[in-house]
């Protein structure tokens, strides 16, 4: 499962979140309120968060479906953004080595040989 994050700067983030989720609710499973939403497609999921200055997107899909998910979300969002000229800036998360993940189980693998019994 691949994760990608997008951000669109706008003072109307809540409005666009609700428009997008309401539109897709006729076709797929959605949940939303004024500040958060989730759209579940057969090919992936998009979680949305709105604040006063931006709409944040967290997309999850199989690697071969990510481009489709991003395209569907971005095209619809731009089309619904009648008050702004929106641009979504996409980022792919940085992968951390297992020892940097913060998992306690991983920490035992990082003990130096001097501390071994």
C-alpha positions in Angstrom: 0.0 0.0 0.0 1.4 3.4 -1.0 0.7 6.6 0.8 0.9 10.1 -0.7 0.0 13.5 0.7 -1.3 16.5 -1.0 -2.0 20.1 0.0 -4.1 22.8 -1.6 -3.9 26.3 -0.2 -7.3 27.9 0.1 -9.5 29.9 2.5 -12.4 27.7 1.4 -11.0 24.3 2.4 -14.1 23.2 4.4 -16.4 24.1 1.5 -14.4 22.1 -1.0 -14.1 19.1 1.3 -17.8 18.9 1.7 -18.5 19.4 -2.0 -16.0 16.6 -2.9 -17.4 14.2 -0.3 -21.0 15.0 -1.1 -20.4 14.4 -4.8 -18.7 11.0 -4.3 -21.3 9.9 -1.7 -23.7 9.1 -4.5 -21.2 6.5 -5.9 -18.9 5.3 -3.1 -18.7 5.1 0.7 -17.9 8.5 2.3 -17.9 10.1 5.7 -17.5 13.8 6.4 -18.1 16.8 8.5 -16.9 20.4 8.2 -13.3 19.6 8.9 -12.6 15.9 8.0 -13.7 13.5 5.4 -12.9 10.1 4.0 -13.7 8.8 0.5 -13.4 5.0 -0.1 -13.1 4.0 -3.7 -12.6 0.4 -4.8 -9.1 1.4 -5.9 -8.0 3.4 -2.8 -9.0 5.8 0.0 -8.5 9.5 0.4 -8.7 11.2 3.8 -9.2 15.0 3.8 -8.6 17.6 6.5 -9.7 21.2 6.2 -8.4 24.1 8.2 -8.6 27.9 7.7 -5.8 28.1 5.1 -5.6 24.7 3.3 -7.1 21.3 2.4 -4.8 18.4 3.2 -5.2 15.0 1.4 -3.9 11.6 2.5 -4.3 9.1 -0.3 -3.7 5.3 0.1 -3.8 2.9 -2.8 -1.8 0.1 -4.3 1.2 1.4 -6.2 -0.4 0.7 -9.6 -3.6 2.5 -8.6 -2.1 5.6 -6.9 -2.0 7.7 -10.1 -5.7 7.0 -10.8 -6.7 7.9 -7.2 -4.7 11.2 -7.3 -6.1 12.0 -10.7 -9.7 11.5 -9.7 -9.4 13.5 -6.5 -7.4 16.3 -8.1 -9.6 16.7 -11.2 -12.8 16.8 -9.2 -11.4 19.2 -6.6 -10.1 21.6 -9.2 -13.5 21.5 -11.0 -15.4 22.2 -7.8 -13.1 25.1 -6.7 -15.1 27.9 -8.4 -13.8 30.5 -5.8 -10.1 29.7 -6.3 -7.6 28.5 -8.8 -6.4 25.5 -6.9 -3.2 23.6 -7.3 -2.5 20.4 -5.3 1.1 19.9 -4.3 1.7 16.2 -3.9 4.4 14.6 -1.7 5.5 11.0 -1.2 6.5 10.3 2.4 10.1 9.6 3.2 10.7 6.0 4.2 12.6 5.6 7.4 14.8 2.6 8.2 13.1 0.2 10.7 15.5 1.3 13.5 14.1 4.9 13.1 10.5 4.0 13.2 10.1 4.4 16.9 8.9 0.8 17.4 10.1 -0.5 20.7 10.6 -4.0 19.1 13.0 -2.4 16.7 15.0 -0.8 19.5 16.2 -4.2 20.7 17.8 -4.9 17.3 19.9 -1.7 17.8 21.8 -2.7 20.9 25.5 -2.6 20.5 27.5 -5.8 20.8 29.1 -4.4 24.0 25.7 -4.4 25.8 25.0 -8.0 24.8 25.2 -10.6 27.7 
